Amino acid sequence: MFGNYLIGLREGLEASLVVCILIAYLVKTGRRDALRPIWIGIGVAVALALAFGAGLTFGSQELTFEAQELLGGSLSIIAVVLVTWMVFWMRRTARHLKTELHGRLDAALQMGTGALVATAFLAVGREGLETALFVWASVRASSDGTYAPLAGVILGLLTAVLLGWLFYRGALKINLAKFFTWTGGMLVVVAAGVLAYGVHDLQEADFLGGLSTKAFDVSATIPPDSWYGTLLKGVFNFQPDPTVLQVTVWAAYLIPTLAVFLAPVGSGPSKRVARQKATETDEKAEATGAEATG
């Protein structure tokens, strides 16, 4: 449940921050007349995300078992690709998100109502579709026959809405860059479990081989129905008897992705140092040229 709560919190907070930035900018600039188109765009984006999630949930139930597993595995892999891109993008742009959104909103205000609706829709809609797909894949991977995974997602989204409101009211201030870095790192761990589960789905659909080749089996030590087995599954999508291919894909994704993600941003020579070195080189070249001329 914690893994799904983290997904709802992380993804929901991004959307909440976008909404807060848009609304706060319009209020501070005295353009309350533009709030209605913004809310319309946000409402359409949310409705589209819900419809997309419902389509994935109920549409797949009409398929055969093999088709369900093939669809589930494929979408799980796509979800992992999208969420990986998203966490890297947010880590890079978290500090400049407000400036970027303000620029888009200024341009939309000049173009009219339709542009405002489109701006809000695109800003929130992308987050909504990514969230719907990854939540669907994660809930499917960690489903234990109860509503706990879905409840975790809903609680995460509600927490994100509350935090967004507190940000808007100025009652809560945190370092967003650090917040998105650490939650993004945890989300990469969750994504690795979703990826492994997606590979298992493709193996059950006979799209990939090796279903009977187990890497290990600790079902006797960590029973899936025990409280600690349920906890590991809910947080890490842990499977007590994974295949060799699952473990290989899990490690091949998690280790390099987490290492790159947690590496210091801008590691290596800074632009200032590089510029200084270039200037010193130019000055030496000019001095050498002057001596040669003399």
C-alpha positions as CSV (number, residue, x, y, z in Angstrom):
1,M,0.0,0.0,0.0
2,F,2.9,2.4,0.8
3,G,4.2,2.1,-2.8
4,N,0.9,3.0,-4.2
5,Y,0.5,5.8,-1.7
6,L,3.9,7.2,-2.8
7,I,2.8,7.1,-6.4
8,G,-0.4,9.0,-5.7
9,L,1.5,11.5,-3.5
10,R,4.3,12.1,-6.0
11,E,2.2,12.3,-9.1
12,G,-0.6,14.2,-7.5
13,L,1.7,16.8,-6.0
14,E,3.1,17.6,-9.4
15,A,-0.3,18.3,-10.7
16,S,-1.3,20.2,-7.6
17,L,1.8,22.4,-7.9
18,V,1.0,23.2,-11.5
19,V,-2.6,24.2,-10.6
20,C,-1.4,26.3,-7.7
21,I,1.2,28.2,-9.8
22,L,-1.4,28.9,-12.5
23,I,-4.1,30.1,-10.1
24,A,-1.7,32.1,-7.9
25,Y,-0.2,33.9,-10.9
26,L,-3.6,35.0,-12.2
27,V,-4.8,36.2,-8.8
28,K,-1.6,38.2,-8.1
29,T,-1.7,39.8,-11.6
30,G,-5.4,40.8,-11.2
31,R,-6.7,38.5,-13.9
32,R,-9.4,36.6,-11.9
33,D,-11.5,36.8,-15.1
34,A,-9.2,34.1,-16.5
35,L,-9.7,31.6,-13.7
36,R,-12.9,30.1,-15.2
37,P,-11.1,28.9,-18.4
38,I,-8.2,27.6,-16.3
39,W,-10.6,25.5,-14.2
40,I,-12.4,24.2,-17.3
41,G,-9.1,23.0,-18.7
42,I,-8.2,21.4,-15.4
43,G,-11.6,19.7,-15.2
44,V,-11.3,18.3,-18.7
45,A,-7.8,17.0,-18.0
46,V,-9.0,15.2,-14.8
47,A,-12.0,13.7,-16.6
48,L,-9.7,12.5,-19.4
49,A,-7.3,10.8,-16.9
50,L,-10.2,9.1,-15.1
51,A,-11.8,7.9,-18.4
52,F,-8.4,6.6,-19.5
53,G,-7.9,4.7,-16.2
54,A,-11.5,3.3,-16.4
55,G,-10.9,2.2,-20.0
56,L,-7.7,0.3,-18.9
57,T,-9.5,-1.3,-16.0
58,F,-12.8,-2.4,-17.6
59,G,-11.7,-2.7,-21.2
60,S,-9.1,-5.3,-20.4
61,Q,-11.6,-7.5,-18.6
62,E,-13.2,-8.5,-21.9
63,L,-10.0,-10.0,-23.3
64,T,-8.7,-13.6,-23.0
65,F,-6.2,-14.4,-20.3
66,E,-3.2,-14.3,-22.7
67,A,-4.4,-11.0,-24.2
68,Q,-4.8,-9.5,-20.7
69,E,-1.3,-10.6,-19.7
70,L,0.2,-9.2,-23.0
71,L,-1.6,-5.9,-22.7
72,G,-0.8,-5.6,-19.0
73,G,2.9,-6.4,-19.5
74,S,3.2,-4.0,-22.4
75,L,1.5,-1.2,-20.6
76,S,3.5,-1.8,-17.5
77,I,6.7,-1.4,-19.5
78,I,5.4,1.8,-21.2
79,A,4.4,3.1,-17.7
80,V,7.9,2.5,-16.4
81,V,9.4,4.4,-19.4
82,L,7.1,7.3,-18.9
83,V,7.6,7.6,-15.1
84,T,11.4,7.3,-15.5
85,W,11.4,10.2,-18.0
86,M,9.1,12.2,-15.7
87,V,11.2,11.9,-12.6
88,F,14.3,12.9,-14.5
89,W,12.5,15.8,-16.1
90,M,11.0,17.0,-12.8
91,R,14.4,16.8,-11.1
92,R,16.0,18.9,-13.8
93,T,13.2,21.5,-14.0
94,A,11.8,21.7,-10.5
95,R,13.6,25.0,-9.8
96,H,12.4,26.6,-12.9
97,L,8.8,25.2,-13.1
98,K,7.2,28.4,-11.9
99,T,9.0,30.6,-14.5
100,E,8.2,28.2,-17.3
101,L,4.5,28.1,-16.5
102,H,4.3,31.9,-16.1
103,G,5.7,32.3,-19.6
104,R,3.1,29.9,-21.1
105,L,0.3,31.6,-19.2
106,D,1.4,35.1,-20.4
107,A,1.3,33.9,-23.9
108,A,-2.1,32.3,-23.4
109,L,-3.6,35.4,-21.9
110,Q,-2.8,37.3,-25.0
111,M,-4.4,34.7,-27.3
112,G,-7.7,34.4,-25.5
113,T,-10.0,32.0,-23.6
114,G,-9.3,29.0,-25.8
115,A,-5.6,29.3,-25.3
116,L,-6.1,29.5,-21.5
117,V,-8.2,26.3,-21.5
118,A,-5.6,24.5,-23.7
119,T,-2.7,25.7,-21.4
120,A,-4.4,24.3,-18.3
121,F,-5.4,21.1,-20.1
122,L,-2.0,20.4,-21.4
123,A,-0.2,21.3,-18.2
124,V,-2.4,19.0,-16.1
125,G,-3.4,16.5,-18.7
126,R,0.0,15.1,-19.3
127,E,0.5,14.5,-15.5
128,G,-3.0,13.0,-15.4
129,L,-2.5,10.5,-18.2
130,E,1.0,9.4,-16.9
131,T,-0.5,9.0,-13.4
132,A,-3.5,7.0,-14.6
133,L,-1.2,4.6,-16.6
134,F,1.4,4.1,-13.8
135,V,-1.2,3.8,-11.1
136,W,-3.1,1.2,-13.1
137,A,0.1,-0.8,-13.7
138,S,1.2,-0.5,-10.1
139,V,-2.2,-1.5,-8.6
140,R,-2.3,-4.4,-11.0
141,A,1.2,-5.5,-10.0
142,S,0.6,-5.2,-6.2
143,S,-3.1,-6.3,-6.2
144,D,-3.7,-8.8,-3.4
145,G,-7.4,-9.2,-3.9
146,T,-8.3,-6.3,-1.6
147,Y,-8.8,-2.6,-2.2
148,A,-5.6,-1.7,-0.3
149,P,-3.5,-0.7,-3.4
150,L,-6.3,1.5,-4.7
151,A,-6.9,3.0,-1.3
152,G,-3.2,3.8,-1.1
153,V,-3.3,5.7,-4.3
154,I,-6.4,7.6,-3.3
155,L,-4.9,8.6,0.1
156,G,-1.8,9.7,-1.7
157,L,-3.8,11.9,-4.1
158,L,-5.8,13.4,-1.2
159,T,-2.6,14.2,0.6
160,A,-1.2,15.8,-2.5
161,V,-4.3,18.0,-2.8
162,L,-4.0,19.1,0.8
163,L,-0.3,19.9,0.4
164,G,-1.0,21.8,-2.8
165,W,-3.6,23.9,-0.9
166,L,-1.1,24.6,1.9
167,F,1.5,25.7,-0.6
168,Y,-1.0,28.0,-2.2
169,R,-2.0,29.5,1.2
170,G,1.7,29.9,2.1
171,A,1.3,27.7,5.2
172,L,3.9,25.1,4.0
173,K,7.3,25.6,2.5
174,I,9.7,22.8,1.7
175,N,12.7,22.4,-0.6
176,L,10.9,21.0,-3.7
177,A,14.1,20.1,-5.5
178,K,15.1,17.8,-2.6
179,F,11.6,16.5,-2.2
180,F,11.3,15.5,-5.8
181,T,14.8,14.0,-5.8
182,W,14.1,11.7,-2.8
183,T,10.6,10.7,-3.8
184,G,11.7,10.3,-7.3
185,G,14.4,7.9,-6.1
186,M,11.8,5.9,-4.2
187,L,9.6,5.9,-7.3
188,V,12.4,4.4,-9.4
189,V,12.5,1.5,-6.9
190,V,8.7,1.1,-7.3
191,A,9.0,1.3,-11.1
192,A,11.6,-1.5,-11.0
193,G,9.1,-3.8,-9.3
194,V,6.4,-2.8,-11.9
195,L,8.9,-3.6,-14.7
196,A,9.6,-7.0,-13.3
197,Y,5.9,-7.7,-12.9
198,G,5.4,-6.6,-16.5
199,V,8.0,-9.0,-17.7
200,H,6.3,-11.8,-15.8
201,D,3.0,-10.9,-17.5
202,L,4.7,-11.2,-20.9
203,Q,6.1,-14.6,-19.9
204,E,2.6,-15.8,-18.9
205,A,1.3,-14.6,-22.3
206,D,4.0,-16.8,-23.9
207,F,5.5,-13.6,-25.5
208,L,8.7,-14.2,-23.5
209,G,10.2,-17.5,-22.5
210,G,11.7,-18.6,-19.2
211,L,8.6,-18.7,-17.1
212,S,9.6,-22.0,-15.4
213,T,13.2,-20.9,-14.8
214,K,13.1,-19.5,-11.3
215,A,16.0,-17.4,-9.9
216,F,15.0,-18.4,-6.4
217,D,12.0,-19.4,-4.3
218,V,11.6,-18.1,-0.7
219,S,7.9,-18.7,-0.5
220,A,8.4,-20.8,2.6
221,T,10.5,-18.1,4.3
222,I,8.4,-15.2,3.1
223,P,4.9,-16.4,2.6
224,P,3.0,-14.1,0.2
225,D,0.0,-14.0,2.6
226,S,2.1,-13.1,5.7
227,W,2.1,-9.5,7.0
228,Y,5.8,-9.0,6.0
229,G,5.2,-10.6,2.6
230,T,2.3,-8.3,2.0
231,L,4.4,-5.4,3.1
232,L,7.2,-6.2,0.8
233,K,4.8,-6.7,-2.1
234,G,3.0,-3.5,-1.4
235,V,6.2,-1.4,-1.1
236,F,8.6,-3.0,-3.6
237,N,6.2,-5.3,-5.6
238,F,8.3,-8.2,-4.2
239,Q,7.7,-11.6,-5.6
240,P,9.0,-14.6,-3.6
241,D,9.6,-16.8,-6.7
242,P,10.7,-14.6,-9.6
243,T,12.1,-15.9,-12.8
244,V,15.7,-15.4,-13.9
245,L,14.6,-12.9,-16.5
246,Q,12.6,-10.9,-14.0
247,V,15.6,-10.5,-11.7
248,T,17.9,-9.7,-14.6
249,V,15.6,-7.0,-15.9
250,W,15.0,-5.6,-12.4
251,A,18.7,-5.3,-11.7
252,A,19.5,-4.0,-15.1
253,Y,17.0,-1.2,-14.7
254,L,17.3,-0.3,-11.0
255,I,21.0,-0.1,-10.5
256,P,22.1,2.2,-13.4
257,T,18.9,4.3,-13.3
258,L,19.1,4.9,-9.5
259,A,22.9,5.7,-9.8
260,V,22.3,8.3,-12.5
261,F,19.3,9.8,-10.8
262,L,21.0,10.2,-7.5
263,A,24.2,11.6,-8.9
264,P,24.8,15.3,-8.1
265,V,23.2,17.6,-10.7
266,G,25.8,19.4,-12.7
267,S,28.6,17.2,-11.5
268,G,31.9,18.0,-13.2
269,P,33.3,21.4,-14.2
270,S,30.8,24.2,-13.8
271,K,30.1,26.7,-16.6
272,R,31.7,29.4,-14.6
273,V,35.0,27.4,-14.2
274,A,34.9,26.4,-17.9
275,R,34.4,30.1,-18.9
276,Q,37.2,31.2,-16.7
277,K,39.6,28.6,-18.2
278,A,38.6,29.7,-21.7
279,T,39.3,33.3,-20.8
280,E,42.7,32.4,-19.3
281,T,43.5,30.5,-22.5
282,D,42.6,33.4,-24.7
283,E,44.6,35.8,-22.6
284,K,47.7,33.6,-22.8
285,A,47.2,33.3,-26.6
286,E,47.0,37.1,-26.9
287,A,50.1,37.5,-24.8
288,T,52.0,35.0,-26.8
289,G,50.9,36.7,-30.0
290,A,52.0,40.1,-28.7
291,E,55.4,38.8,-27.8
292,A,55.9,37.3,-31.2
293,T,54.9,40.5,-32.9
294,G,57.3,42.5,-30.7
